[in-house]
């Protein structure tokens, strides 16, 4: 289904311009790290990837809804069972709100188990008058603002693999071992969220689900069924470090197709989706579902050519367009984009990233996003799709289950002056659990329309 171009190999990207790659100083060390990764087991499996693609095909038709979320950039230090559990918990909460109140199956995809690298606007930055390399995520260098900490170290990719493997182990245990069972919907409610208006709304919804399960049990339905006791949960990250992605790309023995087994779903960023670039070249040949960020600077004709290249057979579920325009610009860009791509007959999942286009710097100097702007972009995303007769198929968040103060607004009305209280991100600001749950209830209302 992919790579109809017979010249594709998993390393053919290396003959193309590759943006946003670290300036690895020790090439021998890089080669050793990549050779190590090539020999390690896959993190995910081809059958799981194909299952996700089938589910995304349902989202393209409006029969399911994609919920994709997690850290902006995962932190090695936060690879702990409690940290993973809290992020999983908020996504499970959001999913149960969207599926129960919104009336559709929800496809749960985390920005997790590999989201360790970040694109940057410049290779270097000034810190206290000294020019040092930019922080490119824990898989490349360290966030500490010193020249030594910022030197790209390829051994960090190997460490990232092992931490991703540990994360996958915990995720599989939680989602298959009873933690994600619908009987436990009350247990997912975060302590700091419980006393909020959204927490109380969630508790009411959880009671409705408990009552429904009790009724099913009374009439003889086996609630020990895996449908009730387990949850399907998939992983995703930006396919940025192409050496790492190539090393984890394997040929499926049952189909002969190639899959990037670093994650179930991969996306390509707004900065790296050049038609003749290395990232597009690499992704044309792997069978994973692919996401593609689309911002205000997109060129429509080039976008069409990229879509044709990434999905030459127009396979539903293969390609998700993740629009990131911002509340102030979505009306200007999205309607024309929807109209033109609908005219071409493309089978796409349309997802909204309401985070990146709404970033601003507060007076305190913190990079932040305002809850009302995030919600406004989501609202317009749905309304514009309804107006054009297309399907609003998903949502893409940067969020955390922790009680952070990184985005302003929401039920507790976090103000600019509150940001410093618990501003923990090394990159972009995230919604906390309460804000995420509040957004989920709002989206569920839109899904019912």
Phi, psi and omega in degrees: 000337180257195166025061172291344176283114185290350180276353183288135166226169182290350176249003183294341176300332186292348176270001182246161176296126182245108180275162173063026175266142179295153173272081182295119184284332184246097185292328178293319178296322177298313181299319179296317180297316181292323177296320177299314181298323182299330184269351184278156181294157176294152178275329177226173188236154186302321181297321177296318180298317180294324178297316177300318181298321177296320179293321178293329175299325175294321178295325179298331181264001180083013181264357177207172183223133181269123172246112182239125183194163178155196183298147170302306177218119181296147182251127179309319185294339182266010177279075179230158179301315178297319180297315179294318181299317183296319179291319177298319184300315182292326177291320176298318178299311180300319182294321181290326175295313183293320183283319183283312182275334182268343172079025178219151171299142181245128177269117186262115180233121180267148166275080193202158178063041177155354180278063186253002182231145184226139171287151179228155182285341179211153180289335182229165175216161179263126177232115181052041177081003181246133179275121178229165179296145178291150173287125183244022181101156186296340178283351181245306182208187186254148182288345180304133187278059175232153181300320182294317182293334184270000178291123180299130183236111184296339177294341175294332176294321178293317177298319178300320177300311183295324177289324175296320178297318178296320178297316178300321180299315179293317180299316180296321179296316181292317187279338181252347188258015175107340181297325183271009179297144182296340175296341189259016184302326177293323183291341180283345185289124183292143183303315184285348180269331190307322185275357181275162176304321180290323178298320179291322176297320179295319179300320178297315179297319180298321178295321177299318180293318176302316179297319179296319179294320179296320178297317179300320180293319181299320183273006171102006178284135181282104182276006169273005177300140178305333178299327181271325190264347183233162178227138172278128181220130185242159181249156179205156170200168176287127179282080188259309182275097191291332175297317177296314181296318179299317183298333181258012178269125186230154177269126181289127185290336184273332183242342184081359180277158179263138177228140172277106187270023172277340181195161177289316182235141178236150173231159179247135187278168180297334183273347188236016183262050176283134184307316182259015182276171184292323184293315177296317179303314181297314187288341178298333188260354180259148187273004181294154164299140183240134170258151177222120178287139179227115180249187184298338184271011183292151172253121189299315182296319178294322179300318178298319180293323177294316178301316179297325181285317181286331185222064187298335180264006179052048182280124178296136180094345181286321190232129175244124174267123183252100185278140183218079186257331186095152184299328183279342187244349187298323179296330182284324189255321191290317183303314180296319180297314179299315183300312185290319182283331173296319179300326181282347179079021181291137175267100187234151163266123177264120180235152182248124169260099184270012186265304193293327181281356183243023181277138174214166178259122181287166179299337178283352182094357180277137170286131184211177175219145182262133183305317183296323178292320178299312181294322180296321179293320178298315180301314180291326176304311179295313184297319181291324175295316179300319182295326183267355181075027177249174189255118171284100195263351183186177182217146186228113186243153161257116187211167176213153176279357182275161182274063182274164173237078184243330175248138181279161177085199184087184185303322180272000177050061176297127181258167179307319183288348177272349189302322185290346186297318178209063180263101192250348186290146174269348181230258186263153180288143184243151169291142173274179186298318181294315178297320180297316180295320178298317177299318182299317178298320179294318180293322179302320177300317181293321182297332182285343182288000000 
